[in-house]
Amino acid sequence: MTINLNDITGQESGIILVETDDGRHMNMVANWGANDGLPYLFEPMLEPFSFLFLQPEDVHVEIERIHSGTLNDEIAHDGLEDWNPLDDDLESDEPCEVYPLSNGWIVVAPKEWN
């Protein structure tokens, strides 16, 4: 089964912490309301980045690790530049749900986002 972030989170956008080769995470603001629930980047780069999901059917949510938190506590603070072209406030204490994925990514769904 292919992962569908829209079905999992109940919303169409959020932040994905993408694990880099050195084990750090980069914050990527993304939308997953189209493309069958797979993430794609906001303008100016609208191409789907499913190339990072090489085999999305092999990715699943680690259900036992799902938890609630606040945005500032859950995003990555690893010194990497964020992909945040709309300049969303990632430093807020907005409540969110956190969905760890089996490929090392972490999906953060702020409750006030759509």
C-alpha positions as CSV (number, residue, x, y, z in Angstrom):
1,M,0.0,0.0,0.0
2,T,1.3,3.5,-0.9
3,I,1.5,5.9,2.0
4,N,-1.1,8.8,1.8
5,L,-0.2,11.7,4.1
6,N,-3.6,13.3,3.5
7,D,-5.4,10.2,4.9
8,I,-2.9,9.9,7.8
9,T,-2.9,13.5,9.0
10,G,-6.4,14.5,8.0
11,Q,-5.0,17.7,6.4
12,E,-3.2,18.6,3.2
13,S,0.0,20.4,4.4
14,G,2.6,20.5,7.1
15,I,6.3,20.0,7.6
16,I,8.3,17.0,6.7
17,L,11.6,16.5,8.5
18,V,13.7,14.7,5.8
19,E,16.6,12.7,7.1
20,T,19.9,13.5,5.3
21,D,22.8,11.2,4.7
22,D,24.5,12.4,7.8
23,G,21.5,11.6,10.1
24,R,20.4,15.2,10.5
25,H,16.9,16.4,9.5
26,M,15.9,19.3,7.2
27,N,12.5,21.0,7.6
28,M,10.5,21.0,4.3
29,V,7.1,22.7,4.2
30,A,5.1,20.7,1.8
31,N,1.6,20.0,0.5
32,W,0.2,16.5,0.1
33,G,-3.4,17.3,-0.8
34,A,-3.0,16.1,-4.3
35,N,-0.8,13.5,-6.0
36,D,-2.5,10.7,-4.1
37,G,-1.3,12.1,-0.7
38,L,2.4,12.2,-1.6
39,P,4.1,15.4,-0.8
40,Y,5.1,18.1,-3.2
41,L,6.8,21.4,-2.7
42,F,5.1,24.8,-2.7
43,E,6.0,27.4,-5.3
44,P,8.3,28.3,-6.8
45,M,9.2,24.6,-7.1
46,L,6.0,22.6,-7.8
47,E,7.5,19.3,-8.9
48,P,6.6,16.4,-6.7
49,F,9.6,15.3,-4.7
50,S,8.5,11.7,-4.7
51,F,12.0,10.9,-5.9
52,L,12.9,11.1,-2.2
53,F,10.2,8.5,-1.6
54,L,11.9,6.0,-3.9
55,Q,9.5,3.2,-3.0
56,P,6.6,4.8,-1.2
57,E,4.8,1.5,-0.9
58,D,7.5,0.4,1.5
59,V,7.0,3.5,3.8
60,H,4.6,3.3,6.8
61,V,3.8,5.3,9.9
62,E,5.4,4.0,13.1
63,I,2.0,4.1,14.9
64,E,3.5,3.5,18.3
65,R,5.6,6.7,18.0
66,I,2.7,9.1,17.0
67,H,2.4,11.9,19.5
68,S,1.2,15.5,20.1
69,G,3.6,18.3,20.6
70,T,4.3,22.0,19.7
71,L,5.7,23.1,16.4
72,N,8.9,24.6,17.8
73,D,9.7,21.5,19.8
74,E,9.1,19.1,17.0
75,I,10.8,20.7,14.0
76,A,14.5,20.1,13.3
77,H,17.1,22.4,14.8
78,D,20.1,20.7,13.0
79,G,21.6,23.8,11.4
80,L,20.3,23.0,7.9
81,E,18.4,25.6,5.9
82,D,14.6,25.1,5.9
83,W,12.7,24.7,2.6
84,N,10.0,27.3,3.6
85,P,9.3,29.5,0.5
86,L,6.1,30.9,2.1
87,D,7.9,31.9,5.2
88,D,5.6,30.0,7.6
89,D,6.4,30.6,11.3
90,L,8.1,27.4,12.3
91,E,9.2,28.8,15.6
92,S,5.7,29.0,17.1
93,D,4.4,27.0,20.0
94,E,1.4,25.9,17.8
95,P,0.0,22.5,18.7
96,C,0.8,19.7,16.2
97,E,0.6,16.0,15.7
98,V,3.8,14.1,14.9
99,Y,3.9,11.0,12.6
100,P,7.3,9.3,12.4
101,L,7.8,7.3,9.2
102,S,9.7,4.1,8.7
103,N,12.1,5.7,6.2
104,G,13.5,8.2,8.9
105,W,11.2,11.0,7.9
106,I,9.0,12.8,10.4
107,V,5.7,14.4,9.4
108,V,4.6,17.3,11.6
109,A,1.0,18.4,11.1
110,P,0.3,21.8,12.8
111,K,-3.3,21.7,14.0
112,E,-4.1,25.2,12.6
113,W,-2.9,24.4,9.1
114,N,-5.2,23.0,6.5
